[in-house]
Amino acid sequence: MDIKTVEKFVKKTNGLDRFLIVVILFGGLITLISLFRGILIDRKVEVEYISGKSLTNSEANYKIFVDIEGAVINPGVFELSENSRVKDVLVMAGGLSDGADRTFCEKNINMAEILKDGQKIYIPFSNNTYAQQGYAEAILSSKKVNINNATIAELDTLWGIGSARAESIVKNRPYQSIDDLITKGVLTKSLVDRNREIISVY
């Protein structure tokens, strides 16, 4: 639209028409500004929501505390992230000491096991003869424990065997094989497998 056309249009319209045109144009401008501002507010709310969600997820990853003792460089209680493994707390403890029974660890300690809050792990020394009652890992004896003639105190040193299970082992004698502990319902298969290397029937 050229200048002459605009001038003709202005001459044909009276003051009221021109006022209405100005009002309509002004109203259109206000509408455009409102729409643009609304888009910005929506984007801001979306960013804040995403940020809040991320914060909630990070707070859900809580810490656990694990006690590792025995033949490690720095025994003690360590703080780890949830779903940490045995190998993680072993690294924090400085690794195995020179006196650690590495053969026993290779056979009986699962480095990939997921740790639990409050768990205790005991790494045996190579010169130990019996495990101390209550530790999560048994100490490998220099000679195997005979389940047919061992005392309750000796049976109590096995992994996961308390005084009650030790008495049950004694009451169900004799045993022809280690697996009789399972068939007679004295111990679970997992407990028998965990102690299989350090028990005998002869």
N, CA, C and O of each residue as an XYZ file, in Angstrom:
808
protein
N       0.856     -1.191      0.000
C       0.000      0.000      0.000
C       0.893      1.242      0.000
O       1.699      1.412      0.915
N       0.762      2.149     -1.046
C       1.622      3.332     -1.140
C       1.055      4.481     -0.309
O      -0.009      4.353      0.297
N       1.791      5.631     -0.285
C       1.437      6.777      0.561
C       0.141      7.424      0.085
O      -0.683      7.840      0.900
N      -0.047      7.513     -1.260
C      -1.255      8.144     -1.795
C      -2.508      7.370     -1.389
O      -3.537      7.955     -1.051
N      -2.399      6.060     -1.430
C      -3.547      5.241     -1.044
C      -3.899      5.459      0.412
O      -5.073      5.515      0.778
N      -2.846      5.585      1.263
C      -3.065      5.822      2.692
C      -3.733      7.174      2.903
O      -4.639      7.300      3.727
N      -3.286      8.191      2.157
C      -3.853      9.523      2.324
C      -5.338      9.537      1.929
O      -6.159     10.154      2.607
N      -5.678      8.846      0.815
C      -7.071      8.752      0.397
C      -7.925      8.066      1.453
O      -9.063      8.458      1.712
N      -7.326      6.995      2.077
C      -8.081      6.248      3.099
C      -8.340      7.118      4.314
O      -9.421      7.071      4.901
N      -7.326      7.928      4.700
C      -7.468      8.803      5.873
C      -8.526      9.867      5.621
O      -9.315     10.186      6.511
N      -8.545     10.426      4.385
C      -9.527     11.469      4.064
C     -10.947     10.933      4.090
O     -11.877     11.643      4.473
N     -11.117      9.654      3.675
C     -12.457      9.064      3.628
C     -12.991      8.702      5.013
O     -14.202      8.582      5.196
N     -12.085      8.525      6.000
C     -12.515      8.112      7.342
C     -12.619      9.329      8.237
O     -11.831     10.269      8.136
N     -13.601      9.291      9.107
C     -13.751     10.379     10.067
C     -12.938     10.113     11.320
O     -12.233      9.107     11.392
N     -13.019     10.972     12.283
C     -12.224     10.850     13.512
C     -12.542      9.602     14.306
O     -11.650      8.978     14.880
N     -13.821      9.236     14.342
C     -14.224      8.062     15.115
C     -13.663      6.783     14.502
O     -13.216      5.879     15.208
N     -13.698      6.731     13.183
C     -13.154      5.537     12.506
C     -11.662      5.386     12.765
O     -11.150      4.295     13.018
N     -10.974      6.551     12.690
C      -9.532      6.494     12.935
C      -9.235      6.057     14.369
O      -8.283      5.318     14.617
N     -10.051      6.517     15.298
C      -9.851      6.116     16.711
C     -10.047      4.609     16.894
O      -9.287      3.943     17.598
N     -11.091      4.095     16.237
C     -11.347      2.650     16.332
C     -10.204      1.835     15.732
O      -9.826      0.785     16.252
N      -9.661      2.349     14.615
C      -8.539      1.638     13.981
C      -7.333      1.587     14.918
O      -6.664      0.562     15.048
N      -7.076      2.734     15.569
C      -5.945      2.792     16.520
C      -6.157      1.823     17.677
O      -5.232      1.130     18.102
N      -7.407      1.784     18.188
C      -7.723      0.872     19.299
C      -7.510     -0.578     18.887
O      -6.957     -1.377     19.643
N      -7.966     -0.912     17.655
C      -7.811     -2.301     17.179
C      -6.334     -2.665     17.036
O      -5.914     -3.751     17.435
N      -5.554     -1.753     16.466
C      -4.109     -2.023     16.310
C      -3.427     -2.174     17.670
O      -2.598     -3.062     17.871
N      -3.795     -1.285     18.601
C      -3.203     -1.346     19.942
C      -3.583     -2.660     20.637
O      -2.763     -3.292     21.302
N      -4.852     -3.050     20.462
C      -5.296     -4.311     21.069
C      -4.560     -5.512     20.491
O      -4.206     -6.441     21.218
N      -4.328     -5.488     19.163
C      -3.567     -6.573     18.536
C      -2.151     -6.653     19.070
O      -1.614     -7.739     19.290
N      -1.534     -5.452     19.280
C      -0.167     -5.429     19.828
C      -0.116     -6.022     21.234
O       0.793     -6.786     21.559
N      -1.094     -5.667     22.064
C      -1.168     -6.192     23.438
C      -1.335     -7.720     23.410
O      -0.723     -8.435     24.204
N      -2.170     -8.204     22.485
C      -2.396     -9.648     22.385
C      -1.113    -10.387     22.028
O      -0.810    -11.429     22.609
N      -0.350     -9.843     21.060
C       0.922    -10.471     20.662
C       1.910    -10.504     21.814
O       2.598    -11.503     22.026
N       1.980     -9.388     22.570
C       2.895     -9.336     23.724
C       2.501    -10.367     24.780
O       3.361    -11.030     25.360
N       1.194    -10.497     25.024
C       0.709    -11.455     26.025
C       1.040    -12.895     25.626
O       1.461    -13.701     26.455
N       0.842    -13.201     24.336
C       1.155    -14.556     23.857
C       2.639    -14.858     24.007
O       3.003    -15.943     24.462
N       3.494    -13.927     23.637
C       4.939    -14.128     23.727
C       5.376    -14.314     25.181
O       6.217    -15.159     25.490
N       4.783    -13.499     26.073
C       5.114    -13.606     27.496
C       4.662    -14.949     28.070
O       5.354    -15.547     28.894
N       3.476    -15.421     27.617
C       2.976    -16.719     28.089
C       3.888    -17.862     27.700
O       4.096    -18.796     28.475
N       4.443    -17.784     26.473
C       5.380    -18.838     26.025
C       6.621    -18.868     26.899
O       7.109    -19.937     27.264
N       7.138    -17.668     27.238
C       8.329    -17.595     28.095
C       8.064    -18.159     29.476
O       8.912    -18.857     30.033
N       6.889    -17.864     30.044
C       6.546    -18.364     31.384
C       6.430    -19.884     31.385
O       6.903    -20.547     32.308
N       5.790    -20.444     30.331
C       5.645    -21.898     30.240
C       7.006    -22.581     30.178
O       7.225    -23.610     30.817
N       7.924    -21.995     29.395
C       9.265    -22.586     29.279
C       9.989    -22.532     30.613
O      10.697    -23.474     30.968
N       9.824    -21.432     31.369
C      10.461    -21.296     32.672
C       9.941    -22.335     33.652
O      10.724    -22.948     34.376
N       8.613    -22.543     33.684
C       8.011    -23.540     34.568
C       8.516    -24.933     34.229
O       8.794    -25.736     35.120
N       8.634    -25.219     32.926
C       9.100    -26.545     32.498
C      10.528    -26.791     32.970
O      10.852    -27.885     33.432
N      11.387    -25.771     32.852
C      12.778    -25.898     33.297
C      12.847    -26.131     34.793
O      13.622    -26.965     35.261
N      12.023    -25.383     35.559
C      12.019    -25.553     37.015
C      11.541    -26.939     37.404
O      12.059    -27.522     38.356
N      10.568    -27.478     36.692
C      10.048    -28.815     37.001
C      11.104    -29.880     36.743
O      11.292    -30.794     37.545
N      11.789    -29.749     35.613
C      12.838    -30.726     35.294
C      13.950    -30.670     36.316
O      14.466    -31.701     36.748
N      14.326    -29.429     36.709
C      15.386    -29.271     37.704
C      14.981    -29.890     39.030
O      15.795    -30.551     39.676
N      13.727    -29.687     39.451
C      13.246    -30.267     40.701
C      13.243    -31.766     40.660
O      13.565    -32.405     41.662
N      12.883    -32.365     39.515
C      12.861    -33.822     39.373
C      14.246    -34.401     39.502
O      14.428    -35.451     40.117
N      15.240    -33.718     38.921
C      16.626    -34.179     38.998
C      17.120    -34.173     40.425
O      17.833    -35.085     40.843
N      16.742    -33.140     41.188
C      17.155    -33.035     42.585
C      16.575    -34.171     43.413
O      17.249    -34.723     44.283
N      15.307    -34.521     43.135
C      14.666    -35.613     43.869
C      15.372    -36.933     43.633
O      15.548    -37.715     44.567
N      15.781    -37.194     42.391
C      16.477    -38.444     42.077
C      17.813    -38.528     42.782
O      18.206    -39.601     43.240
N      18.534    -37.388     42.879
C      19.840    -37.419     43.522
C      19.692    -37.672     45.016
O      20.529    -38.338     45.625
N      18.614    -37.134     45.611
C      18.410    -37.344     47.042
C      18.060    -38.801     47.339
O      18.289    -39.278     48.450
N      17.504    -39.515     46.348
C      17.100    -40.904     46.569
C      18.307    -41.832     46.685
O      18.192    -42.919     47.252
N      19.479    -41.417     46.150
C      20.681    -42.247     46.217
C      21.340    -42.071     47.585
O      22.271    -41.277     47.722
N      20.867    -42.801     48.598
C      21.369    -42.622     49.941
C      22.640    -43.434     50.169
O      23.012    -44.281     49.356
N      23.286    -43.162     51.274
C      24.561    -43.789     51.607
C      24.352    -44.995     52.523
O      23.345    -45.091     53.224
N      25.318    -45.910     52.503
C      25.322    -47.059     53.405
C      26.655    -47.094     54.143
O      27.636    -46.497     53.698
N      26.686    -47.799     55.276
C      27.903    -47.927     56.067
C      28.241    -49.404     56.219
O      27.389    -50.210     56.593
N      29.498    -49.754     55.925
C      29.948    -51.144     55.954
C      31.220    -51.238     56.787
O      32.121    -50.408     56.666
N      31.280    -52.260     57.633
C      32.447    -52.505     58.489
C      33.277    -53.637     57.893
O      32.785    -54.757     57.759
N      34.514    -53.361     57.538
C      35.416    -54.397     57.025
C      36.605    -54.517     57.965
O      37.283    -53.528     58.244
N      36.860    -55.728     58.453
C      37.904    -55.975     59.447
C      38.796    -57.124     58.983
O      38.552    -57.751     57.952
N      39.837    -57.379     59.776
C      40.722    -58.502     59.481
C      41.946    -58.082     58.683
O      42.541    -57.036     58.939
N      42.309    -58.905     57.721
C      43.565    -58.741     56.992
C      43.435    -57.756     55.832
O      43.587    -58.124     54.667
N      43.149    -56.492     56.174
C      43.151    -55.417     55.188
C      44.071    -54.310     55.690
O      44.404    -54.262     56.874
N      44.481    -53.417     54.783
C      45.439    -52.378     55.150
C      44.849    -51.407     56.173
O      45.500    -51.079     57.164
N      43.624    -50.950     55.937
C      42.981    -49.978     56.824
C      41.582    -50.460     57.218
O      40.597    -50.016     56.628
N      41.474    -51.350     58.192
C      40.151    -51.824     58.616
C      39.339    -50.706     59.252
O      39.890    -49.742     59.783
N      38.016    -50.852     59.190
C      37.158    -49.855     59.813
C      35.807    -49.777     59.127
O      35.457    -50.626     58.307
N      35.047    -48.732     59.482
C      33.716    -48.508     58.918
C      33.832    -47.479     57.792
O      34.456    -46.431     57.957
N      33.225    -47.794     56.650
C      33.325    -46.920     55.489
C      31.938    -46.549     54.970
O      31.001    -47.345     55.031
N      31.829    -45.325     54.459
C      30.582    -44.840     53.865
C      30.651    -45.016     52.355
O      31.593    -44.554     51.712
N      29.646    -45.688     51.790
C      29.620    -45.950     50.358
C      28.252    -45.593     49.794
O      27.292    -45.403     50.540
N      28.174    -45.505     48.476
C      26.903    -45.275     47.805
C      26.093    -46.563     47.776
O      26.649    -47.660     47.835
N      24.775    -46.420     47.685
C      23.892    -47.573     47.570
C      24.284    -48.398     46.345
O      24.690    -47.846     45.322
N      24.159    -49.722     46.456
C      24.480    -50.679     45.390
C      25.979    -50.817     45.138
O      26.383    -51.294     44.078
N      26.819    -50.400     46.111
C      28.254    -50.644     46.004
C      28.545    -52.130     46.182
O      27.729    -52.864     46.740
N      29.703    -52.570     45.710
C      30.087    -53.972     45.756
C      31.162    -54.211     46.813
O      31.749    -53.273     47.352
N      31.407    -55.508     47.098
C      32.441    -55.872     48.076
C      33.793    -55.316     47.650
O      34.567    -54.841     48.481
N      34.073    -55.378     46.348
C      35.362    -54.883     45.847
C      35.532    -53.393     46.143
O      36.656    -52.926     46.333
N      34.425    -52.640     46.183
C      34.506    -51.199     46.432
C      34.974    -50.905     47.858
O      35.846    -50.061     48.061
N      34.401    -51.596     48.842
C      34.819    -51.362     50.223
C      36.223    -51.904     50.469
O      36.956    -51.376     51.306
N      36.600    -52.956     49.742
C      37.961    -53.494     49.874
C      38.981    -52.476     49.364
O      40.049    -52.317     49.955
N      38.652    -51.789     48.269
C      39.540    -50.749     47.743
C      39.659    -49.603     48.737
O      40.752    -49.079     48.953
N      38.529    -49.207     49.352
C      38.550    -48.119     50.325
C      39.373    -48.487     51.551
O      39.946    -47.618     52.209
N      39.428    -49.793     51.858
C      40.215    -50.260     53.008
C      41.685    -50.451     52.653
O      42.463    -50.913     53.488
N      42.071    -50.110     51.450
C      43.475    -50.205     51.057
C      43.878    -51.532     50.452
O      45.041    -51.729     50.099
N      42.916    -52.454     50.328
C      43.224    -53.760     49.759
C      43.654    -54.769     50.815
O      43.715    -54.451     52.003
N      43.950    -55.982     50.374
C      44.372    -57.051     51.287
C      45.765    -56.770     51.835
O      46.631    -56.256     51.127
N      45.969    -57.110     53.087
C      47.301    -56.978     53.679
C      48.160    -58.181     53.305
O      47.669    -59.142     52.713
N      49.448    -58.121     53.655
C      50.364    -59.222     53.316
C      49.968    -60.522     54.012
O      50.247    -61.609     53.507
N      49.318    -60.411     55.169
C      48.960    -61.610     55.919
C      47.612    -62.206     55.560
O      47.181    -63.167     56.197
N      46.935    -61.665     54.561
C      45.602    -62.149     54.197
C      45.653    -63.542     53.579
O      46.591    -63.879     52.857
N      44.643    -64.339     53.869
C      44.515    -65.675     53.268
C      43.860    -65.494     51.894
O      42.637    -65.542     51.762
N      44.699    -65.286     50.883
C      44.197    -64.966     49.546
C      43.491    -66.158     48.906
O      42.547    -65.978     48.137
N      43.935    -67.360     49.215
C      43.288    -68.543     48.652
C      41.852    -68.645     49.145
O      40.939    -68.917     48.366
N      41.658    -68.429     50.428
C      40.311    -68.465     50.987
C      39.442    -67.372     50.361
O      38.288    -67.620     50.010
N      39.996    -66.163     50.222
C      39.231    -65.048     49.654
C      38.784    -65.351     48.227
O      37.649    -65.060     47.849
N      39.687    -65.939     47.436
C      39.347    -66.261     46.047
C      38.215    -67.282     45.964
O      37.392    -67.233     45.049
N      38.178    -68.211     46.927
C      37.177    -69.279     46.887
C      35.850    -68.889     47.530
O      34.800    -69.391     47.130
N      35.885    -68.007     48.516
C      34.696    -67.805     49.342
C      34.117    -66.393     49.360
O      32.959    -66.218     49.738
N      34.880    -65.395     48.966
C      34.388    -64.025     49.017
C      34.042    -63.551     47.616
O      34.897    -63.507     46.732
N      32.782    -63.200     47.427
C      32.292    -62.742     46.128
C      32.499    -61.231     46.017
O      31.773    -60.453     46.635
N      33.485    -60.825     45.234
C      33.813    -59.412     45.099
C      32.699    -58.614     44.421
O      32.647    -57.391     44.552
N      31.812    -59.297     43.698
C      30.727    -58.614     42.980
C      29.456    -58.513     43.814
O      28.460    -57.962     43.345
N      29.468    -59.031     45.033
C      28.268    -59.014     45.872
C      27.879    -57.585     46.237
O      28.741    -56.782     46.594
N      26.588    -57.261     46.152
C      26.092    -55.938     46.507
C      26.037    -55.806     48.028
O      25.498    -56.672     48.716
N      26.595    -54.727     48.536
C      26.663    -54.517     49.977
C      25.331    -54.002     50.533
O      24.536    -53.383     49.825
N      25.116    -54.280     51.829
C      23.926    -53.803     52.526
C      24.349    -52.884     53.666
O      25.449    -53.009     54.204
N      23.469    -51.968     54.022
C      23.764    -51.052     55.105
C      23.935    -51.824     56.415
O      23.091    -52.647     56.772
N      25.028    -51.554     57.125
C      25.301    -52.226     58.388
C      26.008    -53.554     58.246
O      26.217    -54.241     59.245
N      26.386    -53.943     57.035
C      27.033    -55.245     56.816
C      28.449    -55.249     57.383
O      29.136    -54.228     57.375
N      28.878    -56.420     57.878
C      30.236    -56.595     58.378
C      30.938    -57.663     57.548
O      30.376    -58.731     57.304
N      32.158    -57.380     57.116
C      32.951    -58.315     56.322
C      34.259    -58.569     57.051
O      34.925    -57.634     57.495
N      34.623    -59.845     57.172
C      35.886    -60.196     57.816
C      36.792    -60.904     56.816
O      36.415    -61.918     56.228
N      37.981    -60.362     56.633
C      38.988    -60.961     55.749
C      39.955    -61.759     56.629
O      40.649    -61.174     57.461
N      40.011    -63.092     56.456
C      40.831    -63.922     57.347
C      42.330    -63.796     57.084
O      42.765    -63.520     55.966
N      43.095    -64.005     58.133
C      44.549    -64.093     58.024
C      44.930    -65.528     57.672
O      44.201    -66.462     58.003
N      46.048    -65.704     57.014
C      46.469    -67.040     56.590
C      46.877    -67.921     57.767
O      46.892    -69.144     57.634
N      47.208    -67.331     58.918
C      47.643    -68.134     60.072
C      46.542    -68.367     61.095
O      46.805    -68.901     62.173
N      45.292    -67.969     60.771
C      44.175    -68.212     61.696
C      43.796    -69.683     61.696
O      43.979    -70.382     60.699
N      43.259    -70.155     62.837
C      42.794    -71.543     62.921
C      41.281    -71.619     63.025
O      40.685    -72.591     62.562
N      40.637    -70.601     63.631
C      39.181    -70.614     63.781
C      38.624    -69.215     63.530
O      39.302    -68.210     63.746
N      37.418    -69.175     63.086
C      36.732    -67.895     62.899
C      36.160    -67.421     64.225
O      35.803    -68.230     65.081
N      36.077    -66.135     64.387
C      35.445    -65.586     65.579
C      33.948    -65.504     65.335
O      33.507    -65.074     64.269
N      33.177    -65.914     66.314
C      31.727    -65.965     66.185
C      31.157    -64.577     65.855
O      31.563    -63.578     66.449
N      30.215    -64.524     64.905
C      29.530    -63.294     64.563
C      30.068    -62.610     63.329
O      29.411    -61.709     62.808
N      31.259    -63.003     62.823
C      31.783    -62.360     61.623
C      31.043    -62.860     60.402
O      30.551    -63.988     60.383
N      30.963    -62.024     59.383
C      30.227    -62.382     58.175
C      30.986    -63.393     57.333
O      30.370    -64.133     56.567
N      32.295    -63.443     57.450
C      33.092    -64.404     56.690
C      33.825    -65.320     57.675
O      34.438    -64.837     58.627
N      33.766    -66.645     57.454
C      34.462    -67.588     58.321
C      35.940    -67.619     57.993
O      36.338    -67.324     56.866
N      36.741    -67.970     58.957
C      38.174    -68.117     58.737
C      38.462    -69.579     58.433
O      37.958    -70.471     59.116
N      39.262    -69.823     57.422
C      39.571    -71.177     57.009
C      40.503    -71.828     58.029
O      41.575    -71.298     58.319
N      40.101    -72.966     58.568
C      40.904    -73.673     59.555
C      42.044    -74.413     58.878
O      41.969    -74.764     57.700
N      43.108    -74.644     59.651
C      44.232    -75.393     59.092
C      43.837    -76.841     58.842
O      44.422    -77.488     57.973
N      42.847    -77.380     59.590
C      42.299    -78.693     59.293
C      40.781    -78.602     59.269
O      40.192    -77.781     59.972
N      40.156    -79.438     58.468
C      38.720    -79.358     58.279
C      37.973    -79.783     59.539
O      38.476    -80.557     60.354
N      36.758    -79.256     59.675
C      35.902    -79.587     60.814
C      35.095    -80.831     60.453
O      34.349    -80.835     59.474
N      35.250    -81.884     61.251
C      34.537    -83.136     61.017
C      33.145    -83.031     61.637
O      33.009    -82.939     62.857
N      32.113    -83.045     60.793
C      30.749    -82.837     61.302
C      30.237    -84.046     62.093
O      29.189    -83.960     62.732
N      30.966    -85.174     62.059
C      30.548    -86.366     62.812
C      31.116    -86.410     64.226
O      30.587    -87.126     65.076
N      32.183    -85.658     64.492
C      32.743    -85.704     65.852
C      33.149    -84.336     66.413
O      33.667    -84.260     67.527
N      32.921    -83.262     65.661
C      33.280    -81.924     66.149
C      32.376    -81.508     67.296
O      31.216    -81.916     67.360
N      32.904    -80.699     68.198
C      32.109    -80.184     69.313
C      31.212    -79.038     68.820
O      31.396    -78.507     67.724
N      30.246    -78.678     69.656
C      29.357    -77.565     69.296
C      30.164    -76.286     69.121
O      29.878    -75.486     68.230
N      31.170    -76.089     69.968
C      32.010    -74.892     69.863
C      32.760    -74.863     68.535
O      32.906    -73.799     67.932
N      33.244    -76.037     68.066
C      33.959    -76.100     66.787
C      33.005    -75.869     65.615
O      33.346    -75.170     64.661
N      31.819    -76.454     65.690
C      30.831    -76.251     64.623
C      30.364    -74.801     64.559
O      30.012    -74.297     63.493
N      30.367    -74.150     65.694
C      29.922    -72.762     65.783
C      30.849    -71.809     65.034
O      30.465    -70.681     64.726
N      32.082    -72.264     64.740
C      33.037    -71.414     64.018
C      32.791    -71.406     62.513
O      33.379    -70.590     61.804
N      31.935    -72.294     62.010
C      31.652    -72.351     60.583
C      30.818    -71.140     60.160
O      30.143    -70.517     60.979
N      30.879    -70.821     58.861
C      30.169    -69.653     58.348
C      28.661    -69.840     58.460
O      28.108    -70.823     57.967
N      27.998    -68.877     59.120
C      26.546    -68.889     59.226
C      25.981    -69.900     60.209
O      24.765    -70.077     60.277
N      26.848    -70.574     60.979
C      26.383    -71.604     61.925
C      26.461    -71.050     63.337
O      27.553    -70.835     63.864
N      25.322    -70.822     63.942
C      25.291    -70.402     65.334
C      25.144    -71.605     66.249
O      25.236    -72.750     65.805
N      24.919    -71.342     67.514
C      24.822    -72.440     68.481
C      23.622    -73.346     68.202
O      23.711    -74.560     68.390
N      22.507    -72.774     67.759
C      21.306    -73.578     67.484
C      21.550    -74.542     66.324
O      21.189    -75.715     66.419
N      22.145    -74.078     65.247
C      22.427    -74.948     64.107
C      23.497    -75.984     64.473
O      23.441    -77.126     64.018
N      24.455    -75.587     65.283
C      25.496    -76.526     65.716
C      24.874    -77.681     66.508
O      25.249    -78.838     66.314
N      23.931    -77.373     67.392
C      23.245    -78.417     68.159
C      22.436    -79.329     67.248
O      22.360    -80.536     67.479
N      21.825    -78.747     66.203
C      21.056    -79.546     65.247
C      21.952    -80.502     64.475
O      21.558    -81.632     64.184
N      23.165    -80.050     64.142
C      24.125    -80.917     63.448
C      24.485    -82.116     64.321
O      24.549    -83.251     63.849
N      24.719    -81.839     65.602
C      25.080    -82.917     66.537
C      23.931    -83.916     66.701
O      24.168    -85.124     66.716
N      22.704    -83.437     66.824
C      21.540    -84.301     67.059
C      21.257    -85.230     65.881
O      20.712    -86.318     66.074
N      21.617    -84.820     64.667
C      21.301    -85.604     63.473
C      22.456    -86.489     62.996
O      22.399    -87.005     61.880
N      23.484    -86.674     63.794
C      24.576    -87.593     63.450
C      24.082    -89.042     63.452
O      23.105    -89.359     64.129
N      24.749    -89.922     62.701
C      25.943    -89.687     61.864
C      25.572    -89.272     60.453
O      24.417    -89.357     60.038
N      26.599    -88.815     59.720
C      26.435    -88.404     58.336
C      27.342    -89.253     57.445
O      28.513    -89.467     57.758
N      26.787    -89.732     56.335
C      27.582    -90.516     55.378
C      28.286    -89.614     54.373
O      29.327    -89.976     53.824
N      27.712    -88.438     54.138
C      28.313    -87.469     53.220
C      27.925    -86.069     53.683
O      27.018    -85.901     54.498
N      28.616    -85.082     53.159
C      28.323    -83.693     53.519
C      26.903    -83.312     53.111
O      26.241    -82.533     53.796
N      26.441    -83.866     51.991
C      25.098    -83.539     51.502
C      23.988    -84.083     52.395
O      22.829    -83.700     52.237
N      24.326    -84.974     53.331
C      23.327    -85.446     54.296
C      22.797    -84.285     55.153
O      21.676    -84.338     55.659
N      23.610    -83.251     55.303
C      23.155    -82.074     56.050
C      21.940    -81.449     55.374
O      21.075    -80.874     56.035
N      21.888    -81.569     54.036
C      20.773    -81.009     53.274
C      19.581    -81.956     53.300
O      18.454    -81.535     53.562
N      19.833    -83.258     53.024
C      18.738    -84.232     52.948
C      18.054    -84.425     54.292
O      16.861    -84.726     54.337
N      18.779    -84.259     55.376
C      18.190    -84.388     56.712
C      17.564    -83.078     57.203
O      17.008    -83.013     58.299
N      17.666    -82.044     56.376
C      17.043    -80.772     56.729
C      17.769    -80.013     57.825
O      17.181    -79.154     58.482
N      19.040    -80.322     58.025
C      19.808    -79.645     59.081
C      20.245    -78.251     58.625
O      20.119    -77.277     59.366
N      20.764    -78.170     57.380
C      21.232    -76.901     56.833
C      20.681    -76.709     55.425
O      20.303    -77.670     54.754
N      20.644    -75.478     54.999
C      20.237    -75.185     53.621
C      21.406    -75.469     52.680
O      22.558    -75.535     53.110
N      21.107    -75.633     51.415
C      22.140    -75.919     50.423
C      23.158    -74.785     50.345
O      24.353    -75.030     50.177
N      22.688    -73.548     50.467
C      23.611    -72.415     50.385
C      24.610    -72.414     51.538
O      25.780    -72.086     51.342
N      24.161    -72.776     52.733
C      25.076    -72.846     53.880
C      26.080    -73.986     53.707
O      27.262    -73.832     54.012
N      25.602    -75.124     53.217
C      26.502    -76.269     53.002
C      27.551    -75.910     51.952
O      28.736    -76.185     52.136
N      27.118    -75.300     50.857
C      28.058    -74.926     49.794
C      29.075    -73.907     50.291
O      30.236    -73.940     49.883
N      28.649    -73.007     51.164
C      29.557    -71.976     51.684
C      30.637    -72.582     52.584
O      31.742    -72.046     52.674
N      30.315    -73.711     53.256
C      31.270    -74.336     54.176
C      31.892    -75.625     53.637
O      32.674    -76.276     54.329
N      31.545    -75.990     52.406
C      31.946    -77.296     51.867
C      33.474    -77.505     51.902
O      33.947    -78.618     52.135
N      34.224    -76.440     51.673
C      35.691    -76.566     51.611
C      36.342    -76.750     52.977
O      37.513    -77.118     53.062
N      35.594    -76.496     54.041
C      36.235    -76.554     55.380
C      35.551    -77.570     56.295
O      35.807    -77.567     57.499
N      34.685    -78.443     55.758
C      34.091    -79.494     56.581
C      34.318    -80.850     55.937
O      34.582    -80.954     54.740
N      34.209    -81.886     56.758
C      34.373    -83.260     56.267
C      33.503    -84.201     57.097
O      32.938    -83.791     58.111
N      33.392    -85.463     56.671
C      32.628    -86.451     57.425
C      33.523    -87.561     57.959
O      33.031    -88.481     58.613
N      34.830    -87.497     57.695
C      35.770    -88.530     58.150
C      36.885    -87.907     58.954
O      37.776    -88.613     59.424
